Amino acid sequence: MKKIGLVIGLVAVVMLGTGCGLKDNLEENNKKYDVAQQSYDMNFAEATDKVIEQYSPETSVEKVAFDLPENDESSQISYIYHLVGEPTFVINAKNSEITEKTDKSSQANFTLADIKTLKDPQEEAKKIMAEQKSPFARILNWTLVKKNEKLMFDYEVKTFSGSKHIEIDAKE
């Protein structure tokens, strides 16, 4: 009987130790891959100003996305502006490097000038994270889109059990 108790006790200690390590590793990944917990050399407003320098404030935009690669550390953390009739404009959030991709958007939804009046998407991400009940929740990306005549931030929130989209009005 004592042997069984000893075995169960050892198994419990091993499980507790591994569980804590798993939790620590998940918390580290959450910080590393969470939009709300990162700091960048360039914020959304500054990135938009860079695009306006190259184009006009009245340039039509299909959507704007922010991408934080989950698994590929060589990928860049980027603001991605899908401009109508122009190359897609990509700005590295860490070093402000600009690249243009050859694909072009065709659906106009709003202009660069419209973006200048919006809430800060990173601050909104922090609010969303504060409302999450899971300690493993994180936001990997967001997209600015026009839905029902409103500009909306669409955040993809990943949790231990899956993912969900949270949309909020982007206007102040």
C-alpha positions in Angstrom: 0.0 0.0 0.0 2.9 2.4 0.8 4.5 1.7 -2.6 1.3 2.7 -4.4 1.1 5.9 -2.4 4.8 6.6 -3.1 4.3 6.0 -6.8 1.2 8.2 -6.9 3.1 10.9 -5.0 6.1 10.8 -7.4 3.8 10.9 -10.4 2.0 13.9 -8.9 5.3 15.8 -8.3 6.5 15.1 -11.9 3.2 16.2 -13.3 3.2 19.4 -11.2 6.8 20.2 -12.3 6.1 19.6 -15.9 2.8 21.5 -15.8 4.6 24.6 -14.3 7.2 24.4 -17.0 4.6 24.2 -19.7 2.7 27.2 -18.2 6.0 29.2 -18.1 6.8 28.3 -21.7 3.2 29.3 -22.8 3.4 32.6 -20.9 6.8 33.3 -22.6 5.3 32.6 -26.0 2.3 34.8 -25.2 4.5 37.7 -24.5 6.6 37.0 -27.6 3.7 36.5 -30.0 1.1 38.9 -28.5 0.3 42.2 -30.3 -0.8 43.8 -27.1 2.5 43.0 -25.2 4.9 44.2 -27.9 6.6 47.5 -28.3 7.6 48.7 -31.8 9.8 51.4 -33.2 6.9 52.6 -35.3 3.3 52.8 -34.2 0.2 52.7 -36.5 -0.1 56.5 -36.9 3.6 56.8 -37.8 3.3 53.9 -40.3 0.3 55.6 -41.9 2.3 58.9 -42.2 5.0 57.0 -44.0 2.4 55.7 -46.5 0.9 59.2 -46.9 4.5 60.5 -47.7 4.6 58.1 -50.6 1.1 58.6 -51.8 -1.8 61.1 -51.2 -4.0 61.2 -48.1 -6.9 60.6 -50.5 -5.3 57.3 -51.7 -8.0 54.6 -51.6 -7.4 51.6 -49.3 -9.0 48.2 -49.4 -7.8 47.2 -45.9 -4.9 47.5 -43.5 -3.5 44.5 -41.6 -0.9 44.0 -38.8 0.9 40.7 -38.9 2.9 39.2 -36.0 4.3 35.9 -37.3 3.6 33.1 -34.9 6.1 30.5 -35.8 8.6 32.0 -38.2 11.0 34.4 -36.4 12.6 35.4 -39.7 9.3 36.9 -40.8 8.9 40.6 -40.2 6.3 42.1 -37.9 4.5 44.4 -40.3 1.8 46.9 -41.0 0.4 45.9 -44.4 -1.5 48.5 -46.5 -3.6 47.1 -49.3 -3.8 50.2 -51.5 -6.2 50.3 -54.5 -4.4 50.3 -57.8 -1.0 50.5 -56.2 1.5 47.9 -54.9 0.8 46.6 -51.4 2.8 48.7 -49.0 4.6 46.8 -46.2 6.3 48.5 -43.2 8.4 46.6 -40.8 7.2 47.7 -37.3 10.6 47.0 -35.7 13.0 48.8 -38.0 10.7 51.0 -40.2 12.0 49.3 -43.4 9.5 49.7 -46.3 8.9 47.2 -49.0 6.3 47.0 -51.8 4.7 43.9 -53.0 3.5 43.7 -56.6 -0.1 42.6 -55.9 -2.7 45.3 -56.2 -6.1 45.7 -54.6 -9.1 46.7 -56.5 -11.8 47.3 -53.9 -11.8 50.8 -52.4 -13.2 51.0 -48.8 -11.6 54.0 -47.2 -8.7 56.5 -47.7 -5.4 57.0 -45.9 -6.9 60.2 -44.5 -9.7 58.2 -42.8 -7.0 56.2 -41.0 -5.6 59.3 -39.3 -8.8 59.7 -37.2 -8.8 56.2 -35.7 -8.1 54.7 -32.3 -4.7 53.2 -31.6 -5.0 49.5 -32.4 -2.4 48.5 -29.9 -4.2 50.2 -27.1 -7.4 48.5 -28.1 -5.6 45.2 -28.2 -4.5 45.8 -24.6 -8.2 46.4 -23.6 -9.3 43.2 -25.3 -6.5 41.2 -23.5 -7.6 42.6 -20.2 -11.1 41.1 -20.8 -9.9 37.6 -21.7 -10.4 35.0 -19.0 -7.7 32.6 -20.3 -4.1 33.2 -19.2 -3.0 31.8 -22.5 -4.9 34.2 -24.7 -2.9 36.3 -27.2 -3.5 38.4 -30.2 -1.5 37.6 -33.3 -2.9 40.0 -35.8 -5.5 42.5 -36.5 -7.1 43.9 -39.7 -8.8 47.2 -40.4 -11.8 46.7 -42.6 -15.0 48.5 -43.5 -18.2 46.6 -42.5 -21.7 48.1 -42.7 -20.2 51.5 -43.5 -18.1 51.5 -40.4 -14.3 51.1 -40.0 -13.7 48.1 -37.7 -10.6 46.5 -36.2 -10.9 42.8 -36.4 -8.6 41.1 -33.9 -7.8 37.4 -34.0 -7.5 36.2 -30.4 -5.9 32.8 -29.9 -6.5 30.8 -26.8 -5.3 27.4 -25.5 -8.5 25.9 -26.9 -8.8 27.7 -30.2 -9.3 31.2 -31.7 -12.0 33.8 -32.1 -12.4 37.1 -33.8 -13.3 40.2 -31.9 -14.5 43.3 -33.9 -14.5 46.8 -32.4 -15.4 50.2 -33.9 -12.1 51.8 -35.0 -13.4 55.4 -34.7 -12.7 57.5 -31.7 
